[in-house]
């Protein structure tokens, strides 16, 4: 016994009749599919269901696993306090899982609980299981700000723990899809909303879980999805397993997408080790990128790698191009890991004697002194993607009409407050967004008299 199957389910509170008060009729297909999904779980006779939910406590660098003997909750926040759910936790499975995670230094465990009550992301699937008289223990796990790869690995750990304890486990991946499907919806419309839903239902409806790792952070953020990381944990738990997939329903009449699929394990399949396949593809891409790096990026990489490994800064090399050794300019060094920003530090105007020295200083600062991130660890170095922006001369402009987000960076200043944003950044599509972000960085609340705008071009080395 181990992972027997899984379900992908949403958690709209209005699906509970006492909450919906008639509105639930607008998602009748979702309700009917939910009942089928609960029947699927009942057929698998689980000892334990592992519920991954976006609505329990979430940390940037840590997965929270609910502690204690169990938990209760109700729908009081949705005006239906009489609907109450209880869960008995599988403390033995949780303890074994935590020992595996601790041994490997994986950032997950039972610390940091803020509210022991069951959240609606867990209660709604438990509500439908209760209707099918499913009696089993529960493991409730939150999501994290860590990478999609880390979420997949957590699923693999869950599978290993279930194997070791001979548990019959069913995964419940709780999560809505995009919240940006309709202008009339509660969160408005974004074109990435329906794009995300179509794409995620194709992936989940076919069981091609490797594609889950290919969803970009910016794309997911614009789509305002809710459950992607939950689905990735489930995929990790099913790693290397053959599964029978059923797509039961999809609808989004209120501007939020609801998708339901079921999965039943039918054996093993060595072709379905999706994380290892993905990592091999990424390794080859990084090797290709490294081979094509120019002197600017090579120097940034060497600078950070030397500092992380030895604690010393690299000496500026004599065989660098002349413009690096004799030119002076402001420089920004940016780092990405798994497609997400991992650090970015720069200087608006030069503070050293050469562009080369500027790169050395700012590469180390981007990796080790960006206050938004913990210092880069040695095991991360091989996976970092670098870019180096060399700033041109700044010029004051009279209005935002003189900006272009693709061509110009912007500096917004008022008195001693000064904020900069580089040009041509992923996810920044309008001048208004560009100025707004620069103002936030400067600590300027709103446009007013006395604010100065400057623009500049950059030469970007990637």
PyMOL commands that set and color helices and strands:
alter all, ss='L'
color gray80, all
select helices_A, chain A and resi 13-15+17-20+23-43+76-78+91-103+120-131+148-165+191-206+209-214+217-223+228-237+270-272+274-291+295-310+322-326+355-368+378-383+400-402+431-442
alter helices_A, ss='H'
color red, helices_A
select strands_A, chain A and resi 3-9+48-53+63-64+70-75+80-88+108-109+137-142+169-174+241-251+258-268+331-337+340-346+384-391+395-397+409-414+417-421+452-456+458-461
alter strands_A, ss='S'
color yellow, strands_A
deselect
rebuild
show_as cartoon
